[in-house]
Amino acid sequence: MRKPRLRRWEASEYLALVHGITIASTTLAKKASVGGGPAFNKGENRTPLYPVEELDRWALKRLGKLVHSTSEFGE
């Protein structure tokens, strides 16, 4: 069974395994304080928990749209 929310280090591993995005947990921590990272919840003990659907949404936005040729990048 998949966990609905992941700790920061798990989120880093998930993004690498599922989406091929290599991002360190420390970089996720930095983005959590300055912005630009995936949305997260604060757990009971203030632990950031990343909902899997938010990780997926953020990854797809970061990857951009699918293209069939390099000429499509200018469109």
mmJSON file of the N, C-alpha and C atoms, coordinates in Angstrom:
{"data_MODEL":{"atom_site":{
"group_PDB":["ATOM","ATOM","ATOM","ATOM","ATOM","ATOM","ATOM","ATOM","ATOM","ATOM","ATOM","ATOM","ATOM","ATOM","ATOM","ATOM","ATOM","ATOM","ATOM","ATOM","ATOM","ATOM","ATOM","ATOM","ATOM","ATOM","ATOM","ATOM","ATOM","ATOM","ATOM","ATOM","ATOM","ATOM","ATOM","ATOM","ATOM","ATOM","ATOM","ATOM","ATOM","ATOM","ATOM","ATOM","ATOM","ATOM","ATOM","ATOM","ATOM","ATOM","ATOM","ATOM","ATOM","ATOM","ATOM","ATOM","ATOM","ATOM","ATOM","ATOM","ATOM","ATOM","ATOM","ATOM","ATOM","ATOM","ATOM","ATOM","ATOM","ATOM","ATOM","ATOM","ATOM","ATOM","ATOM","ATOM","ATOM","ATOM","ATOM","ATOM","ATOM","ATOM","ATOM","ATOM","ATOM","ATOM","ATOM","ATOM","ATOM","ATOM","ATOM","ATOM","ATOM","ATOM","ATOM","ATOM","ATOM","ATOM","ATOM","ATOM","ATOM","ATOM","ATOM","ATOM","ATOM","ATOM","ATOM","ATOM","ATOM","ATOM","ATOM","ATOM","ATOM","ATOM","ATOM","ATOM","ATOM","ATOM","ATOM","ATOM","ATOM","ATOM","ATOM","ATOM","ATOM","ATOM","ATOM","ATOM","ATOM","ATOM","ATOM","ATOM","ATOM","ATOM","ATOM","ATOM","ATOM","ATOM","ATOM","ATOM","ATOM","ATOM","ATOM","ATOM","ATOM","ATOM","ATOM","ATOM","ATOM","ATOM","ATOM","ATOM","ATOM","ATOM","ATOM","ATOM","ATOM","ATOM","ATOM","ATOM","ATOM","ATOM","ATOM","ATOM","ATOM","ATOM","ATOM","ATOM","ATOM","ATOM","ATOM","ATOM","ATOM","ATOM","ATOM","ATOM","ATOM","ATOM","ATOM","ATOM","ATOM","ATOM","ATOM","ATOM","ATOM","ATOM","ATOM","ATOM","ATOM","ATOM","ATOM","ATOM","ATOM","ATOM","ATOM","ATOM","ATOM","ATOM","ATOM","ATOM","ATOM","ATOM","ATOM","ATOM","ATOM","ATOM","ATOM","ATOM","ATOM","ATOM","ATOM","ATOM","ATOM","ATOM","ATOM","ATOM","ATOM","ATOM","ATOM","ATOM","ATOM","ATOM","ATOM","ATOM","ATOM"],
"id":[1,2,3,4,5,6,7,8,9,10,11,12,13,14,15,16,17,18,19,20,21,22,23,24,25,26,27,28,29,30,31,32,33,34,35,36,37,38,39,40,41,42,43,44,45,46,47,48,49,50,51,52,53,54,55,56,57,58,59,60,61,62,63,64,65,66,67,68,69,70,71,72,73,74,75,76,77,78,79,80,81,82,83,84,85,86,87,88,89,90,91,92,93,94,95,96,97,98,99,100,101,102,103,104,105,106,107,108,109,110,111,112,113,114,115,116,117,118,119,120,121,122,123,124,125,126,127,128,129,130,131,132,133,134,135,136,137,138,139,140,141,142,143,144,145,146,147,148,149,150,151,152,153,154,155,156,157,158,159,160,161,162,163,164,165,166,167,168,169,170,171,172,173,174,175,176,177,178,179,180,181,182,183,184,185,186,187,188,189,190,191,192,193,194,195,196,197,198,199,200,201,202,203,204,205,206,207,208,209,210,211,212,213,214,215,216,217,218,219,220,221,222,223,224,225],
"type_symbol":["N","C","C","N","C","C","N","C","C","N","C","C","N","C","C","N","C","C","N","C","C","N","C","C","N","C","C","N","C","C","N","C","C","N","C","C","N","C","C","N","C","C","N","C","C","N","C","C","N","C","C","N","C","C","N","C","C","N","C","C","N","C","C","N","C","C","N","C","C","N","C","C","N","C","C","N","C","C","N","C","C","N","C","C","N","C","C","N","C","C","N","C","C","N","C","C","N","C","C","N","C","C","N","C","C","N","C","C","N","C","C","N","C","C","N","C","C","N","C","C","N","C","C","N","C","C","N","C","C","N","C","C","N","C","C","N","C","C","N","C","C","N","C","C","N","C","C","N","C","C","N","C","C","N","C","C","N","C","C","N","C","C","N","C","C","N","C","C","N","C","C","N","C","C","N","C","C","N","C","C","N","C","C","N","C","C","N","C","C","N","C","C","N","C","C","N","C","C","N","C","C","N","C","C","N","C","C","N","C","C","N","C","C","N","C","C","N","C","C","N","C","C","N","C","C"],
"label_atom_id":["N","CA","C","N","CA","C","N","CA","C","N","CA","C","N","CA","C","N","CA","C","N","CA","C","N","CA","C","N","CA","C","N","CA","C","N","CA","C","N","CA","C","N","CA","C","N","CA","C","N","CA","C","N","CA","C","N","CA","C","N","CA","C","N","CA","C","N","CA","C","N","CA","C","N","CA","C","N","CA","C","N","CA","C","N","CA","C","N","CA","C","N","CA","C","N","CA","C","N","CA","C","N","CA","C","N","CA","C","N","CA","C","N","CA","C","N","CA","C","N","CA","C","N","CA","C","N","CA","C","N","CA","C","N","CA","C","N","CA","C","N","CA","C","N","CA","C","N","CA","C","N","CA","C","N","CA","C","N","CA","C","N","CA","C","N","CA","C","N","CA","C","N","CA","C","N","CA","C","N","CA","C","N","CA","C","N","CA","C","N","CA","C","N","CA","C","N","CA","C","N","CA","C","N","CA","C","N","CA","C","N","CA","C","N","CA","C","N","CA","C","N","CA","C","N","CA","C","N","CA","C","N","CA","C","N","CA","C","N","CA","C","N","CA","C","N","CA","C","N","CA","C","N","CA","C","N","CA","C","N","CA","C"],
"label_alt_id":[null,null,null,null,null,null,null,null,null,null,null,null,null,null,null,null,null,null,null,null,null,null,null,null,null,null,null,null,null,null,null,null,null,null,null,null,null,null,null,null,null,null,null,null,null,null,null,null,null,null,null,null,null,null,null,null,null,null,null,null,null,null,null,null,null,null,null,null,null,null,null,null,null,null,null,null,null,null,null,null,null,null,null,null,null,null,null,null,null,null,null,null,null,null,null,null,null,null,null,null,null,null,null,null,null,null,null,null,null,null,null,null,null,null,null,null,null,null,null,null,null,null,null,null,null,null,null,null,null,null,null,null,null,null,null,null,null,null,null,null,null,null,null,null,null,null,null,null,null,null,null,null,null,null,null,null,null,null,null,null,null,null,null,null,null,null,null,null,null,null,null,null,null,null,null,null,null,null,null,null,null,null,null,null,null,null,null,null,null,null,null,null,null,null,null,null,null,null,null,null,null,null,null,null,null,null,null,null,null,null,null,null,null,null,null,null,null,null,null,null,null,null,null,null,null],
"label_comp_id":["MET","MET","MET","ARG","ARG","ARG","LYS","LYS","LYS","PRO","PRO","PRO","ARG","ARG","ARG","LEU","LEU","LEU","ARG","ARG","ARG","ARG","ARG","ARG","TRP","TRP","TRP","GLU","GLU","GLU","ALA","ALA","ALA","SER","SER","SER","GLU","GLU","GLU","TYR","TYR","TYR","LEU","LEU","LEU","ALA","ALA","ALA","LEU","LEU","LEU","VAL","VAL","VAL","HIS","HIS","HIS","GLY","GLY","GLY","ILE","ILE","ILE","THR","THR","THR","ILE","ILE","ILE","ALA","ALA","ALA","SER","SER","SER","THR","THR","THR","THR","THR","THR","LEU","LEU","LEU","ALA","ALA","ALA","LYS","LYS","LYS","LYS","LYS","LYS","ALA","ALA","ALA","SER","SER","SER","VAL","VAL","VAL","GLY","GLY","GLY","GLY","GLY","GLY","GLY","GLY","GLY","PRO","PRO","PRO","ALA","ALA","ALA","PHE","PHE","PHE","ASN","ASN","ASN","LYS","LYS","LYS","GLY","GLY","GLY","GLU","GLU","GLU","ASN","ASN","ASN","ARG","ARG","ARG","THR","THR","THR","PRO","PRO","PRO","LEU","LEU","LEU","TYR","TYR","TYR","PRO","PRO","PRO","VAL","VAL","VAL","GLU","GLU","GLU","GLU","GLU","GLU","LEU","LEU","LEU","ASP","ASP","ASP","ARG","ARG","ARG","TRP","TRP","TRP","ALA","ALA","ALA","LEU","LEU","LEU","LYS","LYS","LYS","ARG","ARG","ARG","LEU","LEU","LEU","GLY","GLY","GLY","LYS","LYS","LYS","LEU","LEU","LEU","VAL","VAL","VAL","HIS","HIS","HIS","SER","SER","SER","THR","THR","THR","SER","SER","SER","GLU","GLU","GLU","PHE","PHE","PHE","GLY","GLY","GLY","GLU","GLU","GLU"],
"label_asym_id":["A","A","A","A","A","A","A","A","A","A","A","A","A","A","A","A","A","A","A","A","A","A","A","A","A","A","A","A","A","A","A","A","A","A","A","A","A","A","A","A","A","A","A","A","A","A","A","A","A","A","A","A","A","A","A","A","A","A","A","A","A","A","A","A","A","A","A","A","A","A","A","A","A","A","A","A","A","A","A","A","A","A","A","A","A","A","A","A","A","A","A","A","A","A","A","A","A","A","A","A","A","A","A","A","A","A","A","A","A","A","A","A","A","A","A","A","A","A","A","A","A","A","A","A","A","A","A","A","A","A","A","A","A","A","A","A","A","A","A","A","A","A","A","A","A","A","A","A","A","A","A","A","A","A","A","A","A","A","A","A","A","A","A","A","A","A","A","A","A","A","A","A","A","A","A","A","A","A","A","A","A","A","A","A","A","A","A","A","A","A","A","A","A","A","A","A","A","A","A","A","A","A","A","A","A","A","A","A","A","A","A","A","A","A","A","A","A","A","A","A","A","A","A","A","A"],
"label_entity_id":["1","1","1","1","1","1","1","1","1","1","1","1","1","1","1","1","1","1","1","1","1","1","1","1","1","1","1","1","1","1","1","1","1","1","1","1","1","1","1","1","1","1","1","1","1","1","1","1","1","1","1","1","1","1","1","1","1","1","1","1","1","1","1","1","1","1","1","1","1","1","1","1","1","1","1","1","1","1","1","1","1","1","1","1","1","1","1","1","1","1","1","1","1","1","1","1","1","1","1","1","1","1","1","1","1","1","1","1","1","1","1","1","1","1","1","1","1","1","1","1","1","1","1","1","1","1","1","1","1","1","1","1","1","1","1","1","1","1","1","1","1","1","1","1","1","1","1","1","1","1","1","1","1","1","1","1","1","1","1","1","1","1","1","1","1","1","1","1","1","1","1","1","1","1","1","1","1","1","1","1","1","1","1","1","1","1","1","1","1","1","1","1","1","1","1","1","1","1","1","1","1","1","1","1","1","1","1","1","1","1","1","1","1","1","1","1","1","1","1","1","1","1","1","1","1"],
"label_seq_id":[1,1,1,2,2,2,3,3,3,4,4,4,5,5,5,6,6,6,7,7,7,8,8,8,9,9,9,10,10,10,11,11,11,12,12,12,13,13,13,14,14,14,15,15,15,16,16,16,17,17,17,18,18,18,19,19,19,20,20,20,21,21,21,22,22,22,23,23,23,24,24,24,25,25,25,26,26,26,27,27,27,28,28,28,29,29,29,30,30,30,31,31,31,32,32,32,33,33,33,34,34,34,35,35,35,36,36,36,37,37,37,38,38,38,39,39,39,40,40,40,41,41,41,42,42,42,43,43,43,44,44,44,45,45,45,46,46,46,47,47,47,48,48,48,49,49,49,50,50,50,51,51,51,52,52,52,53,53,53,54,54,54,55,55,55,56,56,56,57,57,57,58,58,58,59,59,59,60,60,60,61,61,61,62,62,62,63,63,63,64,64,64,65,65,65,66,66,66,67,67,67,68,68,68,69,69,69,70,70,70,71,71,71,72,72,72,73,73,73,74,74,74,75,75,75],
"pdbx_PDB_ins_code":[null,null,null,null,null,null,null,null,null,null,null,null,null,null,null,null,null,null,null,null,null,null,null,null,null,null,null,null,null,null,null,null,null,null,null,null,null,null,null,null,null,null,null,null,null,null,null,null,null,null,null,null,null,null,null,null,null,null,null,null,null,null,null,null,null,null,null,null,null,null,null,null,null,null,null,null,null,null,null,null,null,null,null,null,null,null,null,null,null,null,null,null,null,null,null,null,null,null,null,null,null,null,null,null,null,null,null,null,null,null,null,null,null,null,null,null,null,null,null,null,null,null,null,null,null,null,null,null,null,null,null,null,null,null,null,null,null,null,null,null,null,null,null,null,null,null,null,null,null,null,null,null,null,null,null,null,null,null,null,null,null,null,null,null,null,null,null,null,null,null,null,null,null,null,null,null,null,null,null,null,null,null,null,null,null,null,null,null,null,null,null,null,null,null,null,null,null,null,null,null,null,null,null,null,null,null,null,null,null,null,null,null,null,null,null,null,null,null,null,null,null,null,null,null,null],
"Cartn_x":[0.828,0.0,0.877,0.54,1.29,0.909,1.891,1.632,1.06,0.044,-0.547,0.336,1.191,2.09,3.483,4.478,5.855,6.69,7.619,8.584,9.499,10.264,11.078,12.05,12.741,13.702,12.982,11.775,10.988,10.489,10.136,9.69,10.817,12.023,13.185,13.375,13.284,13.411,12.261,11.046,9.868,10.02,10.433,10.588,11.63,12.686,13.719,13.211,12.557,12.108,10.935,9.972,8.744,8.859,9.528,9.558,10.936,11.965,13.32,13.89,13.327,13.807,14.691,15.959,16.897,16.933,16.461,16.47,16.735,17.722,18.107,17.044,16.958,16.011,16.37,17.659,18.066,17.589,17.532,17.009,15.51,14.796,13.373,13.164,14.048,13.959,14.149,15.115,15.367,14.153,13.591,12.417,11.202,11.141,10.044,10.119,11.315,11.438,11.398,11.856,11.883,10.829,10.213,9.193,9.74,8.814,9.2,9.185,8.908,8.872,7.451,7.313,5.978,5.285,3.95,3.167,3.313,3.229,3.353,2.497,2.275,1.584,2.607,2.312,3.132,2.452,3.187,2.649,2.555,2.104,1.946,3.225,4.32,5.594,6.374,5.625,6.173,6.983,6.846,7.518,6.781,7.495,6.824,6.445,5.195,4.699,4.169,4.687,4.346,3.29,2.086,1.092,1.603,1.453,1.955,1.371,0.07,-0.536,0.084,0.545,1.215,2.606,3.298,4.607,4.454,3.418,3.161,2.853,2.008,1.621,2.844,3.668,4.863,5.85,6.027,6.96,6.509,5.233,4.734,4.857,4.627,4.792,6.256,7.142,8.578,9.084,8.553,8.985,8.483,7.35,6.81,6.003,5.502,4.655,5.484,4.834,5.472,5.549,6.65,6.809,7.255,7.049,7.451,8.738,9.13,10.387,10.886,12.162,12.737,12.165,11.573,10.972,9.725,9.148,7.962,8.27,9.528,9.867,9.579,9.63,9.38,7.917,7.032,5.602,4.993],
"Cartn_y":[-1.184,0.0,1.253,2.194,3.446,4.357,5.052,6.036,7.291,7.905,9.101,10.343,10.37,11.5,10.968,11.677,11.228,12.259,11.754,12.638,13.21,14.228,14.923,13.983,13.13,12.219,11.206,10.802,9.884,10.589,11.863,12.645,12.771,12.978,13.057,11.747,10.628,9.312,9.057,9.422,9.228,9.997,11.259,12.064,11.469,10.908,10.281,8.993,8.148,6.854,6.964,7.797,7.866,8.838,9.969,11.008,11.268,10.64,10.852,12.221,12.866,14.177,13.98,14.272,14.148,15.468,15.44,16.641,16.175,16.777,16.394,16.845,16.126,16.509,17.875,18.225,19.548,20.65,20.343,21.306,21.481,20.382,20.485,21.345,21.205,22.012,23.489,23.792,25.183,25.744,24.961,25.411,25.575,24.804,24.949,26.296,26.832,28.111,29.312,29.148,30.299,30.221,29.046,28.871,28.142,27.669,26.993,25.48,24.934,23.483,22.963,21.659,21.075,21.464,21.499,21.823,20.707,21.085,20.099,20.514,19.555,19.795,19.693,20.365,20.186,19.137,18.1,17.052,17.5,16.595,16.891,17.419,16.792,17.194,18.143,18.907,19.906,19.288,17.999,17.326,17.625,18.11,18.346,17.02,16.941,15.744,16.156,15.511,15.844,14.876,15.362,14.479,14.012,12.738,12.165,12.89,13.234,13.915,15.291,15.958,17.249,17.079,15.996,15.705,15.443,14.678,14.394,15.675,16.52,17.779,18.674,18.8,19.637,19.083,17.771,17.154,17.365,17.169,17.348,18.8,19.737,21.151,21.456,20.885,21.12,20.491,19.324,18.643,19.344,20.024,20.733,19.814,20.41,19.639,18.693,17.64,16.694,17.302,17.052,17.527,16.36,16.509,15.47,15.816,17.08,17.488,18.757,19.057,20.24,21.523,21.457,22.663,23.114,22.265,22.614,23.488,23.602,24.376,25.858,26.364,27.762,28.129,27.165,27.432,27.818],
"Cartn_z":[0.0,0.0,0.0,-0.871,-0.927,0.224,0.755,1.8,1.144,1.746,1.149,1.294,2.303,2.532,2.846,2.337,2.489,3.237,4.036,4.687,3.599,3.949,2.943,2.238,2.963,2.329,1.434,1.833,1.016,-0.249,-0.109,-1.258,-2.281,-1.81,-2.691,-3.457,-2.77,-3.411,-4.38,-3.997,-4.846,-6.152,-6.07,-7.278,-8.216,-7.661,-8.488,-9.131,-8.345,-8.85,-9.823,-9.513,-10.306,-11.474,-11.258,-12.284,-12.873,-12.322,-12.832,-12.478,-11.471,-11.03,-9.809,-9.967,-8.855,-8.105,-6.886,-6.033,-4.605,-3.993,-2.63,-1.626,-0.529,0.512,1.082,1.086,1.56,0.606,-0.68,-1.647,-1.458,-1.171,-0.862,0.386,1.362,2.581,2.254,1.407,1.005,0.272,-0.665,-1.411,-0.497,0.57,1.526,2.241,2.397,3.097,2.159,0.902,-0.014,-1.109,-1.275,-2.309,-3.526,-4.336,-5.574,-5.506,-4.356,-4.201,-4.169,-4.02,-3.92,-2.612,-2.651,-1.456,-0.418,0.842,1.926,3.105,4.004,5.271,6.387,7.491,8.689,9.55,9.922,10.771,12.22,13.063,14.494,15.123,14.782,15.389,14.47,13.645,12.725,11.591,11.392,10.291,8.994,7.966,6.693,6.036,5.599,4.924,3.563,2.527,1.158,0.626,0.297,-0.322,-1.692,-1.975,-3.225,-4.432,-4.38,-5.531,-5.764,-4.704,-4.863,-5.453,-5.069,-5.663,-7.159,-7.52,-8.935,-9.701,-9.134,-9.781,-9.994,-8.963,-9.039,-10.072,-10.083,-11.019,-12.462,-12.737,-14.1,-14.555,-13.646,-13.979,-14.278,-13.489,-13.672,-14.97,-15.323,-16.546,-17.802,-17.71,-18.867,-19.765,-20.86,-21.757,-22.621,-23.089,-23.994,-25.391,-26.081,-27.455,-28.327,-29.63,-30.574,-31.31,-31.292,-31.926,-31.25,-31.461,-30.846,-31.421,-32.615,-33.208,-32.46,-31.648,-30.889,-29.676,-29.282,-28.1,-28.297,-29.531,-29.792,-29.827,-29.807,-29.916,-28.597],
"occupancy":[1.0,1.0,1.0,1.0,1.0,1.0,1.0,1.0,1.0,1.0,1.0,1.0,1.0,1.0,1.0,1.0,1.0,1.0,1.0,1.0,1.0,1.0,1.0,1.0,1.0,1.0,1.0,1.0,1.0,1.0,1.0,1.0,1.0,1.0,1.0,1.0,1.0,1.0,1.0,1.0,1.0,1.0,1.0,1.0,1.0,1.0,1.0,1.0,1.0,1.0,1.0,1.0,1.0,1.0,1.0,1.0,1.0,1.0,1.0,1.0,1.0,1.0,1.0,1.0,1.0,1.0,1.0,1.0,1.0,1.0,1.0,1.0,1.0,1.0,1.0,1.0,1.0,1.0,1.0,1.0,1.0,1.0,1.0,1.0,1.0,1.0,1.0,1.0,1.0,1.0,1.0,1.0,1.0,1.0,1.0,1.0,1.0,1.0,1.0,1.0,1.0,1.0,1.0,1.0,1.0,1.0,1.0,1.0,1.0,1.0,1.0,1.0,1.0,1.0,1.0,1.0,1.0,1.0,1.0,1.0,1.0,1.0,1.0,1.0,1.0,1.0,1.0,1.0,1.0,1.0,1.0,1.0,1.0,1.0,1.0,1.0,1.0,1.0,1.0,1.0,1.0,1.0,1.0,1.0,1.0,1.0,1.0,1.0,1.0,1.0,1.0,1.0,1.0,1.0,1.0,1.0,1.0,1.0,1.0,1.0,1.0,1.0,1.0,1.0,1.0,1.0,1.0,1.0,1.0,1.0,1.0,1.0,1.0,1.0,1.0,1.0,1.0,1.0,1.0,1.0,1.0,1.0,1.0,1.0,1.0,1.0,1.0,1.0,1.0,1.0,1.0,1.0,1.0,1.0,1.0,1.0,1.0,1.0,1.0,1.0,1.0,1.0,1.0,1.0,1.0,1.0,1.0,1.0,1.0,1.0,1.0,1.0,1.0,1.0,1.0,1.0,1.0,1.0,1.0,1.0,1.0,1.0,1.0,1.0,1.0],
"B_iso_or_equiv":[0.0,0.0,0.0,0.0,0.0,0.0,0.0,0.0,0.0,0.0,0.0,0.0,0.0,0.0,0.0,0.0,0.0,0.0,0.0,0.0,0.0,0.0,0.0,0.0,0.0,0.0,0.0,0.0,0.0,0.0,0.0,0.0,0.0,0.0,0.0,0.0,0.0,0.0,0.0,0.0,0.0,0.0,0.0,0.0,0.0,0.0,0.0,0.0,0.0,0.0,0.0,0.0,0.0,0.0,0.0,0.0,0.0,0.0,0.0,0.0,0.0,0.0,0.0,0.0,0.0,0.0,0.0,0.0,0.0,0.0,0.0,0.0,0.0,0.0,0.0,0.0,0.0,0.0,0.0,0.0,0.0,0.0,0.0,0.0,0.0,0.0,0.0,0.0,0.0,0.0,0.0,0.0,0.0,0.0,0.0,0.0,0.0,0.0,0.0,0.0,0.0,0.0,0.0,0.0,0.0,0.0,0.0,0.0,0.0,0.0,0.0,0.0,0.0,0.0,0.0,0.0,0.0,0.0,0.0,0.0,0.0,0.0,0.0,0.0,0.0,0.0,0.0,0.0,0.0,0.0,0.0,0.0,0.0,0.0,0.0,0.0,0.0,0.0,0.0,0.0,0.0,0.0,0.0,0.0,0.0,0.0,0.0,0.0,0.0,0.0,0.0,0.0,0.0,0.0,0.0,0.0,0.0,0.0,0.0,0.0,0.0,0.0,0.0,0.0,0.0,0.0,0.0,0.0,0.0,0.0,0.0,0.0,0.0,0.0,0.0,0.0,0.0,0.0,0.0,0.0,0.0,0.0,0.0,0.0,0.0,0.0,0.0,0.0,0.0,0.0,0.0,0.0,0.0,0.0,0.0,0.0,0.0,0.0,0.0,0.0,0.0,0.0,0.0,0.0,0.0,0.0,0.0,0.0,0.0,0.0,0.0,0.0,0.0,0.0,0.0,0.0,0.0,0.0,0.0,0.0,0.0,0.0,0.0,0.0,0.0],
"pdbx_formal_charge":[null,null,null,null,null,null,null,null,null,null,null,null,null,null,null,null,null,null,null,null,null,null,null,null,null,null,null,null,null,null,null,null,null,null,null,null,null,null,null,null,null,null,null,null,null,null,null,null,null,null,null,null,null,null,null,null,null,null,null,null,null,null,null,null,null,null,null,null,null,null,null,null,null,null,null,null,null,null,null,null,null,null,null,null,null,null,null,null,null,null,null,null,null,null,null,null,null,null,null,null,null,null,null,null,null,null,null,null,null,null,null,null,null,null,null,null,null,null,null,null,null,null,null,null,null,null,null,null,null,null,null,null,null,null,null,null,null,null,null,null,null,null,null,null,null,null,null,null,null,null,null,null,null,null,null,null,null,null,null,null,null,null,null,null,null,null,null,null,null,null,null,null,null,null,null,null,null,null,null,null,null,null,null,null,null,null,null,null,null,null,null,null,null,null,null,null,null,null,null,null,null,null,null,null,null,null,null,null,null,null,null,null,null,null,null,null,null,null,null,null,null,null,null,null,null],
"auth_seq_id":[1,1,1,2,2,2,3,3,3,4,4,4,5,5,5,6,6,6,7,7,7,8,8,8,9,9,9,10,10,10,11,11,11,12,12,12,13,13,13,14,14,14,15,15,15,16,16,16,17,17,17,18,18,18,19,19,19,20,20,20,21,21,21,22,22,22,23,23,23,24,24,24,25,25,25,26,26,26,27,27,27,28,28,28,29,29,29,30,30,30,31,31,31,32,32,32,33,33,33,34,34,34,35,35,35,36,36,36,37,37,37,38,38,38,39,39,39,40,40,40,41,41,41,42,42,42,43,43,43,44,44,44,45,45,45,46,46,46,47,47,47,48,48,48,49,49,49,50,50,50,51,51,51,52,52,52,53,53,53,54,54,54,55,55,55,56,56,56,57,57,57,58,58,58,59,59,59,60,60,60,61,61,61,62,62,62,63,63,63,64,64,64,65,65,65,66,66,66,67,67,67,68,68,68,69,69,69,70,70,70,71,71,71,72,72,72,73,73,73,74,74,74,75,75,75],
"auth_comp_id":["MET","MET","MET","ARG","ARG","ARG","LYS","LYS","LYS","PRO","PRO","PRO","ARG","ARG","ARG","LEU","LEU","LEU","ARG","ARG","ARG","ARG","ARG","ARG","TRP","TRP","TRP","GLU","GLU","GLU","ALA","ALA","ALA","SER","SER","SER","GLU","GLU","GLU","TYR","TYR","TYR","LEU","LEU","LEU","ALA","ALA","ALA","LEU","LEU","LEU","VAL","VAL","VAL","HIS","HIS","HIS","GLY","GLY","GLY","ILE","ILE","ILE","THR","THR","THR","ILE","ILE","ILE","ALA","ALA","ALA","SER","SER","SER","THR","THR","THR","THR","THR","THR","LEU","LEU","LEU","ALA","ALA","ALA","LYS","LYS","LYS","LYS","LYS","LYS","ALA","ALA","ALA","SER","SER","SER","VAL","VAL","VAL","GLY","GLY","GLY","GLY","GLY","GLY","GLY","GLY","GLY","PRO","PRO","PRO","ALA","ALA","ALA","PHE","PHE","PHE","ASN","ASN","ASN","LYS","LYS","LYS","GLY","GLY","GLY","GLU","GLU","GLU","ASN","ASN","ASN","ARG","ARG","ARG","THR","THR","THR","PRO","PRO","PRO","LEU","LEU","LEU","TYR","TYR","TYR","PRO","PRO","PRO","VAL","VAL","VAL","GLU","GLU","GLU","GLU","GLU","GLU","LEU","LEU","LEU","ASP","ASP","ASP","ARG","ARG","ARG","TRP","TRP","TRP","ALA","ALA","ALA","LEU","LEU","LEU","LYS","LYS","LYS","ARG","ARG","ARG","LEU","LEU","LEU","GLY","GLY","GLY","LYS","LYS","LYS","LEU","LEU","LEU","VAL","VAL","VAL","HIS","HIS","HIS","SER","SER","SER","THR","THR","THR","SER","SER","SER","GLU","GLU","GLU","PHE","PHE","PHE","GLY","GLY","GLY","GLU","GLU","GLU"],
"auth_asym_id":["A","A","A","A","A","A","A","A","A","A","A","A","A","A","A","A","A","A","A","A","A","A","A","A","A","A","A","A","A","A","A","A","A","A","A","A","A","A","A","A","A","A","A","A","A","A","A","A","A","A","A","A","A","A","A","A","A","A","A","A","A","A","A","A","A","A","A","A","A","A","A","A","A","A","A","A","A","A","A","A","A","A","A","A","A","A","A","A","A","A","A","A","A","A","A","A","A","A","A","A","A","A","A","A","A","A","A","A","A","A","A","A","A","A","A","A","A","A","A","A","A","A","A","A","A","A","A","A","A","A","A","A","A","A","A","A","A","A","A","A","A","A","A","A","A","A","A","A","A","A","A","A","A","A","A","A","A","A","A","A","A","A","A","A","A","A","A","A","A","A","A","A","A","A","A","A","A","A","A","A","A","A","A","A","A","A","A","A","A","A","A","A","A","A","A","A","A","A","A","A","A","A","A","A","A","A","A","A","A","A","A","A","A","A","A","A","A","A","A","A","A","A","A","A","A"],
"auth_atom_id":["N","CA","C","N","CA","C","N","CA","C","N","CA","C","N","CA","C","N","CA","C","N","CA","C","N","CA","C","N","CA","C","N","CA","C","N","CA","C","N","CA","C","N","CA","C","N","CA","C","N","CA","C","N","CA","C","N","CA","C","N","CA","C","N","CA","C","N","CA","C","N","CA","C","N","CA","C","N","CA","C","N","CA","C","N","CA","C","N","CA","C","N","CA","C","N","CA","C","N","CA","C","N","CA","C","N","CA","C","N","CA","C","N","CA","C","N","CA","C","N","CA","C","N","CA","C","N","CA","C","N","CA","C","N","CA","C","N","CA","C","N","CA","C","N","CA","C","N","CA","C","N","CA","C","N","CA","C","N","CA","C","N","CA","C","N","CA","C","N","CA","C","N","CA","C","N","CA","C","N","CA","C","N","CA","C","N","CA","C","N","CA","C","N","CA","C","N","CA","C","N","CA","C","N","CA","C","N","CA","C","N","CA","C","N","CA","C","N","CA","C","N","CA","C","N","CA","C","N","CA","C","N","CA","C","N","CA","C","N","CA","C","N","CA","C","N","CA","C","N","CA","C","N","CA","C","N","CA","C","N","CA","C"],
"pdbx_PDB_model_num":[1,1,1,1,1,1,1,1,1,1,1,1,1,1,1,1,1,1,1,1,1,1,1,1,1,1,1,1,1,1,1,1,1,1,1,1,1,1,1,1,1,1,1,1,1,1,1,1,1,1,1,1,1,1,1,1,1,1,1,1,1,1,1,1,1,1,1,1,1,1,1,1,1,1,1,1,1,1,1,1,1,1,1,1,1,1,1,1,1,1,1,1,1,1,1,1,1,1,1,1,1,1,1,1,1,1,1,1,1,1,1,1,1,1,1,1,1,1,1,1,1,1,1,1,1,1,1,1,1,1,1,1,1,1,1,1,1,1,1,1,1,1,1,1,1,1,1,1,1,1,1,1,1,1,1,1,1,1,1,1,1,1,1,1,1,1,1,1,1,1,1,1,1,1,1,1,1,1,1,1,1,1,1,1,1,1,1,1,1,1,1,1,1,1,1,1,1,1,1,1,1,1,1,1,1,1,1,1,1,1,1,1,1,1,1,1,1,1,1,1,1,1,1,1,1]
}}}
